[in-house]
């Protein structure tokens, strides 16, 4: 019998009979648990792990491959949706939308004059620096073109086709991109190389008027360093859809700063996108359970 089980509910109380029946695991976009070798070994008949999302940093891919367990994700499905959110965060931060909403609603507000302290920054004609010019990075660049932004990018490999397509300029170093960008948008996956990519050093290279936007993974940014930089005026603002951990502890300094815009990891959170993610995830699951090649496999 084929059985699908949600790892979030795995506990020591699972019966041996059920453990033997489990052949597929389903993970969701907001997964906060790590699927490691030990967990995989708990299910001797496990054939497939289907992640309903893009990032697979929480799955030990090497361990899965060693055990003949297929791993799949849902790339491309959430590309446009996530790029939309990147620009929503960028725009909201640049034009102080959240703080403006607070002022407009406040019972203490009697008039909208003399709000000089809440002037925002122009997006049109500014410079955007995209870290990671993959599918989502390209979708962000496409949107930046609509705002007549100068597009810079930093990527492990230069992408000349995309440079022509989006009028993007390649930066040889991350430092160069940080130095020249008004908005830095992180679109890179979380790997051993990108973990803590943005620390005090990198933040100090940014313009004091710049904004950091993160739609990748929280672990790409050192949050203690980011909070310090925002408190001390090293950079103007940050707009984050992802943090490490998720959610942040309720007493975290970032939650107290008015120059931080936060959303709860909702890059793919539209009804149509989530439906498509489910369809693709189930396609992977079905193929894996039948011993076939996954349509969107990562190992």
C-alpha positions as CSV (number, residue, x, y, z in Angstrom):
1,X,0.0,0.0,0.0
2,X,1.3,3.5,-0.9
3,X,1.4,5.9,2.0
4,X,2.1,9.6,2.0
5,X,3.0,11.2,5.3
6,X,3.7,14.7,6.6
7,X,7.1,14.8,8.3
8,X,5.8,17.6,10.6
9,X,3.7,15.0,12.3
10,X,6.4,12.4,12.7
11,X,6.8,11.2,16.3
12,X,8.1,8.3,18.3
13,X,4.5,7.0,18.6
14,X,4.4,6.0,14.9
15,X,3.8,2.3,14.8
16,X,6.3,-0.1,13.2
17,X,3.5,-1.2,10.8
18,X,3.0,2.4,9.6
19,X,6.8,3.0,9.3
20,X,7.0,0.0,7.0
21,X,4.2,1.4,4.8
22,X,5.6,4.8,4.3
23,X,7.0,5.2,0.8
24,X,6.7,8.9,0.1
25,X,7.2,12.1,2.1
26,X,5.6,15.5,1.3
27,X,7.3,18.7,2.4
28,X,5.7,22.1,2.2
29,X,7.2,25.5,1.2
30,X,7.3,26.6,4.8
31,X,9.2,23.5,6.0
32,X,11.3,24.2,9.1
33,X,12.4,20.6,9.7
34,X,15.5,19.0,8.3
35,X,15.3,15.8,6.4
36,X,18.6,14.1,7.2
37,X,20.0,10.6,6.8
38,X,18.7,9.6,10.2
39,X,15.1,10.4,9.4
40,X,15.4,8.7,6.0
41,X,16.7,5.6,7.7
42,X,13.6,5.6,9.8
43,X,11.6,4.6,6.8
44,X,13.1,1.5,5.2
45,X,10.7,1.6,2.2
46,X,11.0,5.3,1.4
47,X,11.1,5.9,-2.3
48,X,10.5,9.6,-2.9
49,X,10.6,13.0,-1.1
50,X,8.5,15.6,-2.8
51,X,9.0,19.2,-1.8
52,X,6.2,21.6,-2.6
53,X,8.5,24.5,-3.1
54,X,11.9,25.4,-4.7
55,X,14.6,25.5,-2.1
56,X,15.8,22.1,-0.9
57,X,18.5,23.3,1.5
58,X,16.6,21.5,4.3
59,X,17.0,18.1,2.6
60,X,20.2,16.1,2.6
61,X,20.3,15.4,-1.1
62,X,23.6,13.4,-0.9
63,X,22.1,11.1,1.7
64,X,18.9,10.6,-0.4
65,X,20.9,9.8,-3.4
66,X,23.0,7.2,-1.5
67,X,19.8,5.5,-0.4
68,X,18.2,5.6,-3.9
69,X,15.5,8.0,-2.7
70,X,14.3,10.4,-5.4
71,X,13.9,14.1,-4.4
72,X,11.8,16.5,-6.3
73,X,10.8,20.2,-6.1
74,X,8.6,22.7,-8.0
75,X,10.8,25.1,-9.9
76,X,9.5,27.8,-12.3
77,X,6.0,27.6,-10.8
78,X,6.6,30.4,-8.3
79,X,9.0,32.5,-10.3
80,X,6.7,35.3,-11.4
81,X,4.8,35.3,-8.1
82,X,8.0,35.7,-6.0
83,X,9.4,38.4,-8.3
84,X,6.1,40.3,-7.8
85,X,6.7,40.1,-4.1
86,X,10.3,41.3,-4.4
87,X,9.0,44.4,-6.1
88,X,6.2,44.8,-3.6
89,X,8.7,44.8,-0.8
90,X,11.1,47.1,-2.7
91,X,8.3,49.6,-3.4
92,X,6.8,49.4,0.0
93,X,10.1,50.1,1.7
94,X,11.2,52.8,-0.8
95,X,8.0,54.8,-0.3
96,X,7.4,54.0,3.4
97,X,4.1,52.4,2.7
98,X,3.8,50.5,6.0
99,X,4.7,53.6,8.1
100,X,2.4,55.7,5.9
101,X,-0.4,53.4,6.6
102,X,0.2,53.6,10.3
103,X,0.2,57.5,10.1
104,X,-3.0,57.5,8.0
105,X,-4.8,55.3,10.5
106,X,-3.5,56.8,13.8
107,X,-6.1,58.5,15.9
108,X,-3.3,61.1,16.7
109,X,-3.1,62.2,13.1
110,X,-4.9,65.4,12.5
111,X,-3.4,66.5,9.2
112,X,-1.0,65.2,6.5
113,X,1.3,68.2,6.5
114,X,4.9,68.4,7.6
115,X,5.8,64.7,7.0
116,X,9.3,65.6,5.9
117,X,10.8,62.8,8.0
118,X,8.8,60.2,5.9
119,X,10.0,61.2,2.5
120,X,10.8,58.0,0.5
121,X,13.2,57.2,-2.3
122,X,12.6,57.2,-6.0
123,X,12.5,53.8,-7.6
124,X,12.2,54.9,-11.2
125,X,15.7,55.5,-12.7
126,X,17.5,54.1,-9.7
127,X,20.0,51.2,-9.7
128,X,19.1,47.7,-8.7
129,X,21.7,45.1,-7.9
130,X,20.4,41.5,-8.2
131,X,22.4,38.8,-6.4
132,X,21.7,35.5,-8.2
133,X,20.5,35.9,-11.8
134,X,18.5,32.6,-12.0
135,X,14.8,32.3,-12.9
136,X,13.6,34.6,-10.1
137,X,16.5,37.0,-10.6
138,X,15.7,37.3,-14.3
139,X,12.0,37.9,-13.4
140,X,13.1,40.7,-11.0
141,X,15.3,42.2,-13.8
142,X,12.3,42.2,-16.2
143,X,10.3,44.2,-13.7
144,X,13.2,46.6,-13.1
145,X,13.2,47.3,-16.8
146,X,9.6,48.6,-16.5
147,X,10.9,51.2,-13.9
148,X,13.8,52.3,-16.1
149,X,16.2,51.0,-13.5
150,X,19.9,50.4,-14.2
151,X,20.3,46.7,-13.6
152,X,23.5,45.2,-12.1
153,X,23.9,41.6,-11.2
154,X,26.3,39.3,-9.5
155,X,26.3,35.6,-10.2
156,X,28.6,32.7,-10.0
157,X,28.7,32.5,-13.8
158,X,28.3,35.4,-16.2
159,X,25.1,35.3,-18.3
160,X,25.6,37.2,-21.5
161,X,22.2,36.2,-23.0
162,X,20.4,37.6,-20.0
163,X,22.6,40.7,-20.1
164,X,21.3,41.5,-23.6
165,X,17.7,40.6,-22.7
166,X,17.5,42.8,-19.7
167,X,20.2,45.3,-20.3
168,X,22.0,44.0,-17.2
169,X,25.6,44.7,-16.3
170,X,27.7,42.0,-14.8
171,X,29.7,42.8,-11.6
172,X,32.9,40.8,-11.2
173,X,32.5,41.0,-7.4
174,X,29.7,41.2,-4.9
175,X,31.5,44.2,-3.4
176,X,31.2,46.1,-6.7
177,X,27.5,45.5,-6.8
178,X,26.9,46.5,-3.2
179,X,28.8,49.7,-3.7
180,X,26.8,50.9,-6.7
181,X,23.2,49.7,-6.0
182,X,20.3,51.7,-4.5
183,X,18.4,48.4,-4.0
184,X,20.1,45.1,-3.4
185,X,17.8,42.1,-4.1
186,X,18.9,38.7,-2.9
187,X,17.7,35.9,-5.1
188,X,20.4,33.3,-4.5
189,X,19.7,29.8,-3.1
190,X,21.0,29.0,0.4
191,X,24.2,26.9,0.1
192,X,27.4,26.6,2.1
193,X,28.8,29.4,-0.1
194,X,25.9,31.8,0.4
195,X,25.3,31.2,4.1
196,X,26.0,34.5,5.9
197,X,26.8,36.1,2.5
198,X,25.7,39.5,3.9
199,X,27.4,40.5,7.2
200,X,28.7,43.7,8.7
201,X,31.4,43.9,6.1
202,X,29.1,43.7,3.1
203,X,26.5,46.0,4.6
204,X,29.3,48.6,5.2
205,X,29.9,48.6,1.5
206,X,26.4,49.6,0.6
207,X,25.2,53.2,0.2
208,X,23.7,54.7,3.4
209,X,20.6,55.4,1.3
210,X,20.4,51.8,0.0
211,X,17.8,49.1,0.8
212,X,18.4,45.4,1.2
213,X,15.6,43.1,-0.1
214,X,15.7,39.4,0.7
215,X,13.4,36.9,-1.0
216,X,15.8,34.0,-1.0
217,X,16.5,32.4,2.4
218,X,17.0,34.0,5.7
219,X,20.3,32.3,6.3
220,X,21.9,34.3,3.5
221,X,21.9,37.3,5.9
222,X,23.4,37.6,9.3
223,X,20.4,39.1,11.2
224,X,22.4,40.5,14.1
225,X,24.7,42.4,11.8
226,X,21.7,43.6,9.7
227,X,19.9,44.9,12.8
228,X,23.0,46.8,13.9
229,X,23.5,48.3,10.5
230,X,19.9,49.5,10.4
231,X,20.0,50.9,13.9
232,X,23.2,52.8,13.1
233,X,22.3,54.2,9.7
234,X,24.7,52.1,7.8
235,X,21.9,51.4,5.3
236,X,18.5,53.1,4.9
237,X,16.2,50.1,5.2
238,X,15.6,46.4,4.7
239,X,12.6,44.5,3.3
240,X,12.5,40.8,4.1
241,X,10.2,37.9,3.2
242,X,12.5,35.4,4.8
243,X,14.4,35.3,8.1
244,X,16.5,32.9,10.1
245,X,14.7,31.5,12.0
246,X,11.1,31.8,10.9
247,X,9.5,33.4,12.6
248,X,12.0,35.5,14.4
249,X,12.0,35.5,18.2
250,X,9.4,38.0,19.4
251,X,12.1,40.1,21.1
252,X,14.4,40.3,18.0
253,X,15.7,43.8,17.3
254,X,14.5,43.7,13.7
255,X,10.9,43.5,14.8
256,X,11.3,46.8,16.6
257,X,12.7,48.9,13.7
258,X,10.5,51.1,11.6
259,X,12.9,50.9,8.7
260,X,12.3,47.1,8.4
261,X,9.4,45.8,6.2
262,X,8.6,42.1,6.9
263,X,6.3,39.5,5.3
264,X,5.9,35.9,6.6
265,X,7.6,34.0,3.7
266,X,4.7,34.5,1.3
267,X,6.7,34.6,-2.0
268,X,4.5,32.0,-3.6
269,X,1.3,32.8,-1.7
270,X,-1.3,33.3,-4.3
271,X,-4.1,30.9,-4.9
272,X,-3.2,30.1,-8.5
273,X,0.5,29.6,-7.7
274,X,-0.1,27.3,-4.7
275,X,-2.5,25.2,-6.8
276,X,0.1,24.8,-9.5
277,X,2.8,23.9,-6.8
278,X,0.5,21.2,-5.6
279,X,0.0,19.8,-9.1
280,X,3.7,19.7,-9.8
281,X,4.5,18.3,-6.4
282,X,2.0,15.5,-6.8
283,X,3.4,14.7,-10.2
284,X,6.8,14.2,-8.7
285,X,5.3,12.1,-5.9
286,X,3.4,9.9,-8.2
287,X,6.4,9.3,-10.4
288,X,8.6,8.5,-7.5
289,X,6.2,6.0,-6.0
290,X,5.9,4.3,-9.4
291,X,9.7,4.1,-9.6
292,X,9.8,6.5,-12.6
293,X,12.0,9.5,-13.2
294,X,10.7,12.6,-11.5
295,X,9.5,15.4,-13.9
296,X,11.3,17.9,-11.6
297,X,14.0,15.9,-9.8
298,X,17.0,17.4,-8.0
299,X,19.1,14.3,-7.7
